[in-house]
Amino acid sequence: IYDGVTNFADGRGHVRIDRRVGFVDRHGDEVIARRYIEADWFNEGLAAVAETHPAPHGPDAQRQQMWEARQRAKPLGYIDGAGQYVIEPRFIVAGSFSEGLAAVQYDVDEWGFVDPSGEVREMGSSFPYQFSEGLCRFDTVDGKSGFVDADLRVAIDPAYADAFDFCEGLAWVLEDYGSRRSHFITPDGERALTFDDHCDE
């Protein structure tokens, strides 16, 4: 009966009809009404949603206009499993919660993390991802990747061309796109494994 559905997360699944998203429980009952234009999955009891402002899709000129309107509107907030706002809409971009924090863009070119109380911890222009095993990957404006800890202190300098999140104590990082030399590093930034790409053109 739906135009689209997703996997369940935190006991809630997305359902969509006519570009409006709501949530059902495992019995198929619609527990959060279909009133959202955007909705993320629930994680740690909260989900990012937007009711009134569309995502920036369309031709390039239109997409730019919509993105600028989105920056002014700041349409994203967070709801709980009952559909009640825990954090009122005030973000341009809002990620999923992980280890008690969610990455958000709270102003033009300004990024940080929000906690479940709604308090924002600023990171400036660096683009953050999700926390995993106590560390969060981030990208600088010049395209380098590093990691911060839960206090948002730089734990591993942004010296890599690319990186993945930590998993089972290691994270993959790429030195630079030219050499294709990569490593698995520890949370201390030490190299545990190194790989060299010796393929010739």
C-alpha positions in Angstrom: 0.0 0.0 0.0 3.1 2.3 0.2 5.1 4.0 -2.5 8.3 3.2 -0.5 9.4 1.5 2.7 12.8 1.0 4.5 14.3 -1.3 7.0 13.4 -1.0 10.7 15.6 0.9 13.1 14.9 1.3 16.8 11.5 -0.4 16.2 10.4 2.1 13.5 10.3 1.8 9.8 9.8 4.5 7.1 6.7 4.4 4.9 6.1 6.8 2.1 3.0 7.8 0.1 3.0 10.8 -2.3 6.5 12.0 -1.1 5.3 12.2 2.5 7.1 10.0 5.0 5.9 8.6 8.3 6.8 5.7 10.5 5.2 2.3 11.3 5.8 -0.1 14.2 6.5 -3.8 13.8 2.7 -4.5 13.7 2.3 -2.3 10.7 0.5 0.4 12.7 1.3 4.0 11.6 2.7 5.4 14.9 4.0 8.7 13.4 1.9 10.4 10.8 3.1 10.9 7.2 3.9 14.6 7.4 7.6 14.7 6.6 9.3 15.6 3.4 12.6 14.3 4.8 13.1 11.7 7.5 16.2 9.8 8.7 16.2 6.5 10.4 15.8 6.4 14.2 19.1 5.9 16.0 19.5 6.1 19.8 15.8 7.0 20.1 15.9 10.0 17.8 15.4 10.7 14.1 16.1 13.9 12.0 13.1 15.1 10.1 11.9 18.1 8.0 8.3 18.9 7.5 8.1 21.8 5.1 11.3 22.2 3.1 12.3 19.9 0.1 15.7 18.4 -0.4 17.8 20.2 -3.1 16.9 18.1 -6.2 16.5 19.3 -9.7 18.5 21.1 -12.4 21.6 22.8 -11.3 20.2 26.4 -11.2 17.1 25.2 -9.3 19.2 23.1 -6.9 21.3 26.1 -6.0 18.2 28.2 -5.3 16.7 25.5 -3.2 19.9 25.0 -1.3 20.1 28.7 -0.5 16.4 28.6 0.6 17.3 25.6 2.8 20.1 27.4 4.4 17.7 30.2 5.3 14.9 27.9 6.5 17.1 25.5 8.6 14.3 22.9 8.4 15.7 19.9 10.2 15.0 18.9 13.8 14.8 15.6 15.8 11.7 13.7 17.0 11.4 10.8 19.4 9.6 7.5 18.8 6.2 9.1 19.5 6.8 11.8 16.9 7.3 14.6 19.4 10.1 17.1 18.7 12.9 16.7 21.2 15.1 19.2 19.3 13.2 21.8 17.3 14.0 22.4 13.6 17.0 24.7 13.3 19.6 22.8 11.2 20.5 22.8 7.5 21.9 19.3 7.7 21.3 16.8 10.5 22.9 13.3 10.8 22.0 10.3 12.9 22.9 10.0 16.5 25.8 7.8 17.4 27.5 7.5 20.8 25.3 10.4 22.1 26.1 13.0 19.4 24.8 13.8 15.9 26.7 15.8 13.2 24.8 18.9 12.2 25.2 22.0 9.9 23.8 24.7 12.1 24.7 27.7 9.8 26.2 28.3 6.4 29.6 26.5 6.4 29.3 25.9 10.1 29.4 22.4 11.4 29.3 20.7 14.8 27.5 18.2 16.9 24.2 18.3 18.8 23.5 16.2 21.9 20.0 14.9 22.9 19.4 18.0 25.0 19.8 20.2 21.9 23.1 21.7 22.9 25.4 22.3 19.9 29.1 21.9 20.1 30.8 23.8 17.3 33.5 22.5 14.9 33.6 25.5 12.5 34.1 24.7 8.8 35.3 21.1 9.3 32.7 18.5 8.0 32.1 15.7 10.6 30.7 12.2 10.1 29.5 9.8 12.8 31.2 8.6 16.0 32.5 5.1 16.0 34.4 3.5 18.9 34.9 6.9 20.5 36.3 8.7 17.5 34.7 10.7 14.6 36.2 11.2 11.2 36.1 14.7 9.8 37.1 16.5 6.6 38.8 19.9 6.4 37.9 22.5 3.8 41.0 21.5 1.8 39.8 17.9 1.6 42.0 16.2 4.3 40.6 13.6 6.7 41.4 13.2 10.4 39.6 12.2 13.6 38.3 13.9 16.8 37.5 12.4 20.1 34.3 12.9 22.2 35.6 16.2 23.5 36.0 17.4 19.9 39.8 17.5 20.3 41.8 16.4 17.3 43.0 12.9 18.1 44.5 12.1 14.7 45.7 15.0 12.5 43.9 15.6 9.2 46.8 14.3 7.1 45.0 11.8 4.9 43.3 12.0 1.5 40.5 9.7 2.6 39.6 7.6 5.6 36.9 5.2 6.9 35.4 5.0 10.4 37.0 2.9 13.2 35.8 -0.7 13.3 37.2 -3.3 15.7 40.0 -1.0 16.7 41.3 0.0 13.3 40.5 2.6 10.6 41.6 2.5 6.9 43.3 5.7 5.7 44.7 6.7 2.3 47.9 8.8 2.2 47.2 10.5 -1.1 45.4 9.8 -4.4 48.7 9.9 -6.3 50.6 7.2 -4.5 47.6 5.1 -3.6 49.5 4.1 -0.4 47.1 3.2 2.4 47.2 2.1 6.0 45.2 0.7 8.9 45.8 2.9 11.9 45.1 2.5 15.6 43.2 5.1 17.7 46.6 6.5 18.6 47.2 7.2 15.0 49.9 4.5 14.7 50.1 2.5 11.6 49.2 -1.2 12.1 49.2 -2.3 8.5 50.5 -0.6 5.3 49.6 -1.4 1.7 51.3 -0.1 -1.4 49.6 -0.1 -4.8 52.3 -1.3 -7.3 50.0 -1.5 -10.3 51.5 0.0 -13.4 49.4 1.8 -16.0 
